[in-house]
Amino acid sequence: MNRLRPWPFGLAAAVTFSVVYCVCALAVYLSPEATIGFFNAWFHGLDLALLKPPGGRPLTLAQFFGGLISAAAVSFVIGALLAASYNVFARRSGTV
């Protein structure tokens, strides 16, 4: 098995999660109620509708880009750590 390169793997994770983040933001923009209903099923009975801001304020561009940048940064770090830890465990088990 080949070693994973942490930086490219982290970048791939960041790009992938950024696309998912944009799709999610678009879904919330186009149909907030349906999006909340969809994600309610993922959170074991928690009512995500309680997290909506009063009056249903729309997401601002600053909030969107702040969330996008932070989500990309966190997913990059997680992807790089995942690749690095995979390499350590694979080397110890003799598969790399």
DSSP file (Angstrom, degrees, kcal/mol; ACC not computed):
  #  RESIDUE AA STRUCTURE BP1 BP2  ACC     N-H-->O    O-->H-N    N-H-->O    O-->H-N    TCO  KAPPA ALPHA  PHI   PSI    X-CA   Y-CA   Z-CA
    1    1 A M              0   0    0      0, 0.0     2,-0.1     0, 0.0     0, 0.0   0.000 360.0 360.0 360.0 139.9    0.0    0.0    0.0
    2    2 A N        -     0   0    0      1,-0.1     2,-0.2     0, 0.0    93,-0.0  -0.442 360.0-107.2 -78.7 153.2    1.3    3.5   -0.8
    3    3 A R        -     0   0    0     93,-0.1     2,-0.4    -2,-0.1    -1,-0.1  -0.484  31.5-121.7 -73.4 150.4    1.8    6.1    1.8
    4    4 A L        -     0   0    0     79,-0.4    83,-0.1    -2,-0.2    -1,-0.1  -0.786  17.0-131.6 -91.6 137.5   -0.7    9.0    1.9
    5    5 A R     >  -     0   0    0     -2,-0.4     4,-2.3     1,-0.2     5,-0.2  -0.816  14.9-150.7 -90.1 115.3    0.8   12.5    1.5
    6    6 A P  H  > S+     0   0    0      0, 0.0     4,-2.9     0, 0.0     5,-0.2   0.861  87.8  51.5 -58.0 -43.1   -0.7   14.6    4.3
    7    7 A W  H  > S+     0   0    0      2,-0.2     4,-2.4     1,-0.2     5,-0.2   0.956 114.8  40.1 -65.4 -50.8   -0.7   18.0    2.5
    8    8 A P  H  > S+     0   0    0      0, 0.0     4,-2.6     0, 0.0    -1,-0.2   0.894 116.9  51.2 -64.0 -36.0   -2.5   16.9   -0.7
    9    9 A F  H  X S+     0   0    0     -4,-2.3     4,-2.2     2,-0.2    -2,-0.2   0.919 111.0  48.1 -65.1 -42.0   -4.8   14.7    1.3
   10   10 A G  H  X S+     0   0    0     -4,-2.9     4,-2.4    -5,-0.2    69,-0.2   0.894 111.4  50.2 -63.0 -40.4   -5.6   17.6    3.6
   11   11 A L  H  X S+     0   0    0     -4,-2.4     4,-2.6     2,-0.2     5,-0.2   0.909 109.5  50.9 -64.8 -41.8   -6.2   19.9    0.6
   12   12 A A  H  X S+     0   0    0     -4,-2.6     4,-2.5     1,-0.2    -2,-0.2   0.902 111.1  48.9 -61.8 -40.5   -8.5   17.3   -1.0
   13   13 A A  H  X S+     0   0    0     -4,-2.2     4,-2.7     2,-0.2     5,-0.2   0.912 111.7  49.5 -64.3 -41.9  -10.5   17.1    2.3
   14   14 A A  H  X S+     0   0    0     -4,-2.4     4,-2.0     2,-0.2    -2,-0.2   0.915 113.5  45.0 -64.9 -43.4  -10.7   20.9    2.5
   15   15 A V  H  X S+     0   0    0     -4,-2.6     4,-2.0     2,-0.2    -2,-0.2   0.927 114.5  49.1 -66.3 -44.5  -11.9   21.3   -1.1
   16   16 A T  H  X S+     0   0    0     -4,-2.5     4,-2.1    -5,-0.2    -2,-0.2   0.942 114.0  44.5 -60.6 -48.5  -14.4   18.4   -0.7
   17   17 A F  H  X S+     0   0    0     -4,-2.7     4,-2.7     1,-0.2    -1,-0.2   0.841 109.5  57.1 -68.0 -31.5  -15.9   19.8    2.5
   18   18 A S  H  X S+     0   0    0     -4,-2.0     4,-2.2    -5,-0.2    -1,-0.2   0.897 107.3  48.2 -64.8 -39.4  -16.0   23.3    1.0
   19   19 A V  H  X S+     0   0    0     -4,-2.0     4,-2.4     2,-0.2    -2,-0.2   0.927 112.5  48.4 -64.6 -44.4  -18.2   22.1   -1.8
   20   20 A V  H  X S+     0   0    0     -4,-2.1     4,-2.5     1,-0.2    -2,-0.2   0.909 110.2  52.5 -61.8 -41.5  -20.4   20.3    0.7
   21   21 A Y  H  X S+     0   0    0     -4,-2.7     4,-2.6     1,-0.2    -1,-0.2   0.913 110.0  48.2 -59.9 -44.3  -20.6   23.5    2.8
   22   22 A C  H  X S+     0   0    0     -4,-2.2     4,-2.3     2,-0.2    -1,-0.2   0.898 111.4  49.7 -65.3 -40.6  -21.7   25.5   -0.3
   23   23 A V  H  X S+     0   0    0     -4,-2.4     4,-2.3     2,-0.2    -2,-0.2   0.913 112.4  48.2 -63.6 -42.0  -24.3   23.0   -1.3
   24   24 A C  H  X S+     0   0    0     -4,-2.5     4,-2.5     2,-0.2    -2,-0.2   0.923 110.8  50.1 -64.2 -44.6  -25.7   23.0    2.3
   25   25 A A  H  X S+     0   0    0     -4,-2.6     4,-2.2     1,-0.2    -1,-0.2   0.894 110.9  50.1 -61.9 -39.1  -25.7   26.8    2.4
   26   26 A L  H  X S+     0   0    0     -4,-2.3     4,-2.8     2,-0.2     5,-0.2   0.906 109.6  51.0 -65.0 -40.9  -27.6   26.9   -0.9
   27   27 A A  H  X S+     0   0    0     -4,-2.3     4,-2.8     1,-0.2     8,-0.3   0.909 111.1  48.1 -62.6 -41.8  -30.1   24.3    0.4
   28   28 A V  H  < S+     0   0    0     -4,-2.5    -1,-0.2     1,-0.2    -2,-0.2   0.894 113.4  48.4 -65.3 -39.1  -30.7   26.5    3.5
   29   29 A Y  H  < S+     0   0    0     -4,-2.2    -2,-0.2    -5,-0.2    -1,-0.2   0.920 118.6  38.3 -66.2 -44.4  -31.1   29.6    1.4
   30   30 A L  H  < S+     0   0    0     -4,-2.8    -2,-0.2     1,-0.2    -3,-0.2   0.867 138.8   5.4 -77.8 -37.0  -33.6   27.9   -1.1
   31   31 A S     X  +     0   0    0     -4,-2.8     4,-2.3    -5,-0.2    -1,-0.2  -0.554  63.2 171.3-150.7  77.6  -35.6   25.9    1.4
   32   32 A P  H  > S+     0   0    0      0, 0.0     4,-2.5     0, 0.0     5,-0.2   0.885  81.1  50.3 -60.2 -41.1  -34.7   26.4    5.1
   33   33 A E  H  > S+     0   0    0      1,-0.2     4,-2.4     2,-0.2     5,-0.2   0.931 112.5  45.8 -64.9 -45.2  -37.6   24.4    6.5
   34   34 A A  H  > S+     0   0    0      2,-0.2     4,-2.4     1,-0.2    -1,-0.2   0.881 112.8  51.3 -65.5 -37.6  -36.9   21.3    4.3
   35   35 A T  H  X S+     0   0    0     -4,-2.3     4,-2.4    -8,-0.3    -2,-0.2   0.919 110.8  47.6 -66.5 -43.2  -33.2   21.5    5.1
   36   36 A I  H  X S+     0   0    0     -4,-2.5     4,-1.9    -5,-0.2    12,-0.2   0.917 111.8  51.1 -63.0 -42.3  -33.8   21.6    8.8
   37   37 A G  H  X S+     0   0    0     -4,-2.4     4,-0.9    -5,-0.2    -2,-0.2   0.904 109.7  50.4 -60.5 -41.9  -36.2   18.7    8.5
   38   38 A F  H >< S+     0   0    0     -4,-2.4     3,-0.6     1,-0.2     4,-0.3   0.938 114.2  42.8 -61.0 -48.7  -33.6   16.7    6.6
   39   39 A F  H >X S+     0   0    0     -4,-2.4     3,-1.0     1,-0.2     4,-0.8   0.721  99.1  72.4 -76.6 -20.3  -30.9   17.3    9.2
   40   40 A N  H ><>S+     0   0    0     -4,-1.9     3,-0.9     1,-0.2     5,-0.9   0.882  92.5  58.6 -56.9 -36.9  -33.2   16.7   12.1
   41   41 A A  G X<5S+     0   0    0     -4,-0.9     3,-0.5    -3,-0.6    -1,-0.2   0.755 102.6  53.8 -65.3 -23.6  -33.2   13.0   11.2
   42   42 A W  G <45S+     0   0    0     -3,-1.0    -1,-0.2    -4,-0.3    -2,-0.2   0.672 100.2  61.3 -83.1 -17.7  -29.4   13.0   11.6
   43   43 A F  G X<5S-     0   0    0     -3,-0.9     3,-2.0    -4,-0.8    -1,-0.2  -0.051 106.8-111.5-110.4  32.5  -29.4   14.4   15.1
   44   44 A H  T < 5S-     0   0    0     -3,-0.5    -3,-0.1     1,-0.3     3,-0.1   0.808  83.2 -37.7  50.9  45.2  -31.3   11.7   17.0
   45   45 A G  T 3 <S+     0   0    0     -5,-0.9    -1,-0.3     1,-0.3     2,-0.2   0.387  94.4 142.4  93.2  -5.6  -34.4   13.8   17.8
   46   46 A L    <   -     0   0    0     -3,-2.0     2,-1.1    -6,-0.2    -1,-0.3  -0.494  52.8-127.7 -67.5 140.1  -32.8   17.1   18.5
   47   47 A D    >   -     0   0    0      1,-0.2     3,-1.4    -2,-0.2     4,-0.2  -0.766  25.9-177.4 -93.5  98.6  -35.0   19.9   17.1
   48   48 A L  G >  S+     0   0    0     -2,-1.1     3,-1.9     1,-0.3     4,-0.3   0.675  73.2  79.2 -70.2 -16.4  -32.7   22.0   14.9
   49   49 A A  G >  S+     0   0    0      1,-0.3     3,-1.4     2,-0.2    -1,-0.3   0.786  82.0  67.3 -61.2 -25.0  -35.5   24.5   14.2
   50   50 A L  G <  S+     0   0    0     -3,-1.4    -1,-0.3     1,-0.2    -2,-0.2   0.681  92.0  61.7 -68.2 -16.1  -34.8   25.9   17.7
   51   51 A L  G <  S+     0   0    0     -3,-1.9    -1,-0.2    -4,-0.2    -2,-0.2   0.542  76.5 112.1 -87.5  -7.5  -31.5   27.1   16.3
   52   52 A K  S <  S-     0   0    0     -3,-1.4     3,-0.1    -4,-0.3    -3,-0.0  -0.423  76.0-111.3 -65.7 138.8  -33.1   29.4   13.7
   53   53 A P    >   -     0   0    0      0, 0.0     3,-2.2     0, 0.0     4,-0.1  -0.351  44.4 -83.6 -68.3 153.6  -32.5   33.1   14.4
   54   54 A P  G >  S+     0   0    0      0, 0.0     3,-0.7     0, 0.0     0, 0.0  -0.300 117.3  14.6 -57.1 134.9  -35.5   35.2   15.5
   55   55 A G  G 3  S-     0   0    0      1,-0.2    -3,-0.0    -3,-0.1     0, 0.0   0.489 120.4 -87.4  78.7   2.0  -37.5   36.4   12.4
   56   56 A G  G <   -     0   0    0     -3,-2.2    -1,-0.2     1,-0.2    -4,-0.0   0.863  57.2-161.0  66.1  36.5  -35.7   33.9   10.2
   57   57 A R    <   -     0   0    0     -3,-0.7    -1,-0.2    -4,-0.1     2,-0.1  -0.210  18.1-118.7 -49.6 134.5  -32.8   36.3    9.4
   58   58 A P        -     0   0    0      0, 0.0     2,-0.3     0, 0.0    -1,-0.1  -0.369  32.1 -91.6 -75.3 158.9  -31.0   35.1    6.3
   59   59 A L        -     0   0    0    -34,-0.1     2,-0.1    -2,-0.1     3,-0.0  -0.517  44.0-135.8 -67.2 130.0  -27.3   34.1    6.3
   60   60 A T     >  -     0   0    0     -2,-0.3     4,-2.5     1,-0.1     5,-0.1  -0.456  18.2-114.2 -84.3 162.2  -25.1   37.1    5.6
   61   61 A L  H  > S+     0   0    0      1,-0.2     4,-2.9     2,-0.2     5,-0.3   0.878 118.1  54.8 -62.4 -37.4  -22.2   37.0    3.2
   62   62 A A  H  > S+     0   0    0      2,-0.2     4,-2.4     1,-0.2    -1,-0.2   0.917 110.0  45.6 -62.9 -42.8  -19.8   37.6    6.1
   63   63 A Q  H  > S+     0   0    0      2,-0.2     4,-2.6     1,-0.2     5,-0.2   0.915 113.0  51.3 -64.7 -42.5  -21.2   34.6    7.9
   64   64 A F  H  X S+     0   0    0     -4,-2.5     4,-2.6     1,-0.2    -2,-0.2   0.957 114.9  40.5 -59.6 -52.4  -21.1   32.4    4.8
   65   65 A F  H  X S+     0   0    0     -4,-2.9     4,-2.7     2,-0.2     5,-0.2   0.861 114.0  53.4 -70.0 -34.4  -17.5   33.2    4.0
   66   66 A G  H  X S+     0   0    0     -4,-2.4     4,-2.2    -5,-0.3    -1,-0.2   0.926 113.3  43.9 -62.3 -43.4  -16.4   33.0    7.7
   67   67 A G  H  X S+     0   0    0     -4,-2.6     4,-2.6    -5,-0.2    -2,-0.2   0.896 113.6  51.0 -66.7 -40.5  -18.0   29.6    7.9
   68   68 A L  H  X S+     0   0    0     -4,-2.6     4,-2.4    -5,-0.2    -2,-0.2   0.931 112.6  45.2 -63.1 -46.8  -16.5   28.5    4.6
   69   69 A I  H  X S+     0   0    0     -4,-2.7     4,-2.4     2,-0.2    -2,-0.2   0.924 116.2  45.2 -65.1 -44.8  -13.0   29.5    5.5
   70   70 A S  H  X S+     0   0    0     -4,-2.2     4,-2.5    -5,-0.2     5,-0.2   0.891 113.6  49.8 -68.7 -37.2  -13.2   28.0    9.0
   71   71 A A  H  X S+     0   0    0     -4,-2.6     4,-2.4    -5,-0.2    -2,-0.2   0.903 112.3  48.1 -66.4 -40.2  -14.7   24.7    7.7
   72   72 A A  H  X S+     0   0    0     -4,-2.4     4,-2.1    -5,-0.2    -2,-0.2   0.912 112.9  48.2 -65.2 -42.2  -12.0   24.5    5.0
   73   73 A A  H  X S+     0   0    0     -4,-2.4     4,-2.2     2,-0.2    -2,-0.2   0.932 113.9  45.5 -65.1 -45.8   -9.3   25.1    7.5
   74   74 A V  H  X S+     0   0    0     -4,-2.5     4,-2.5     1,-0.2    -2,-0.2   0.914 113.8  48.7 -65.3 -42.2  -10.6   22.6   10.0
   75   75 A S  H  X S+     0   0    0     -4,-2.4     4,-2.5    -5,-0.2    -1,-0.2   0.839 109.0  54.3 -69.9 -30.3  -11.2   19.9    7.3
   76   76 A F  H  X S+     0   0    0     -4,-2.1     4,-2.7     2,-0.2     5,-0.2   0.947 110.8  45.4 -63.0 -47.9   -7.7   20.5    5.9
   77   77 A V  H  X S+     0   0    0     -4,-2.2     4,-2.6     1,-0.2     5,-0.2   0.925 114.3  48.4 -62.1 -44.7   -6.1   19.9    9.4
   78   78 A I  H  X S+     0   0    0     -4,-2.5     4,-2.5     2,-0.2    -1,-0.2   0.922 112.8  48.4 -62.7 -44.0   -8.3   16.8    9.9
   79   79 A G  H  X S+     0   0    0     -4,-2.5     4,-2.4   -69,-0.2   -69,-0.2   0.913 112.8  47.4 -62.7 -43.5   -7.4   15.4    6.5
   80   80 A A  H  X S+     0   0    0     -4,-2.7     4,-2.5     2,-0.2    -2,-0.2   0.910 113.8  47.4 -65.3 -41.9   -3.7   16.0    7.0
   81   81 A L  H  X S+     0   0    0     -4,-2.6     4,-2.8    -5,-0.2     5,-0.2   0.884 110.5  53.0 -65.5 -38.1   -3.8   14.4   10.4
   82   82 A L  H  X S+     0   0    0     -4,-2.5     4,-2.4    -5,-0.2    -2,-0.2   0.941 111.6  45.0 -61.7 -47.3   -5.8   11.5    9.0
   83   83 A A  H  X S+     0   0    0     -4,-2.4     4,-2.2     2,-0.2   -79,-0.4   0.918 115.0  48.1 -63.6 -43.4   -3.2   10.8    6.3
   84   84 A A  H  X S+     0   0    0     -4,-2.5     4,-1.9     1,-0.2    -2,-0.2   0.921 113.6  46.0 -64.9 -43.5   -0.3   11.2    8.7
   85   85 A S  H  X S+     0   0    0     -4,-2.8     4,-2.5     1,-0.2     5,-0.2   0.870 109.8  55.3 -69.1 -34.5   -1.8    8.9   11.3
   86   86 A Y  H  X S+     0   0    0     -4,-2.4     4,-2.9    -5,-0.2     5,-0.3   0.935 107.6  50.2 -58.9 -45.6   -2.7    6.4    8.6
   87   87 A N  H  X S+     0   0    0     -4,-2.2     4,-2.2     1,-0.2    -2,-0.2   0.894 110.4  49.7 -61.4 -40.4    1.0    6.3    7.6
   88   88 A V  H  X S+     0   0    0     -4,-1.9     4,-2.1     2,-0.2    -1,-0.2   0.950 115.6  41.6 -63.0 -49.6    2.1    5.8   11.1
   89   89 A F  H  X S+     0   0    0     -4,-2.5     4,-1.6     1,-0.2    -2,-0.2   0.871 114.8  50.8 -68.9 -36.6   -0.3    2.9   11.7
   90   90 A A  H  X>S+     0   0    0     -4,-2.9     5,-2.3    -5,-0.2     6,-1.0   0.890 110.6  49.7 -67.8 -38.0    0.3    1.3    8.3
   91   91 A R  H ><5S+     0   0    0     -4,-2.2     3,-0.6    -5,-0.3    -2,-0.2   0.907 110.5  50.2 -65.8 -41.7    4.1    1.5    8.8
   92   92 A R  H 3<5S+     0   0    0     -4,-2.1    -1,-0.2     1,-0.2    -2,-0.2   0.822 112.1  47.2 -66.4 -31.0    3.8   -0.2   12.3
   93   93 A S  H 3<5S-     0   0    0     -4,-1.6    -1,-0.2    -5,-0.2    -2,-0.2   0.545 114.7-118.0 -88.8  -5.6    1.6   -3.0   10.8
   94   94 A G  T <<5S+     0   0    0     -3,-0.6    -3,-0.2    -4,-0.6    -4,-0.1   0.651  82.2 116.5  83.8  15.5    4.0   -3.5    7.9
   95   95 A T      <       0   0    0     -5,-2.3    -4,-0.2    -6,-0.2    -5,-0.1   0.572 360.0 360.0 -93.2  -9.0    1.7   -2.6    5.1
   96   96 A V              0   0    0     -6,-1.0    -5,-0.2    -9,-0.1    -1,-0.2   0.356 360.0 360.0-118.0 360.0    3.6    0.5    3.9
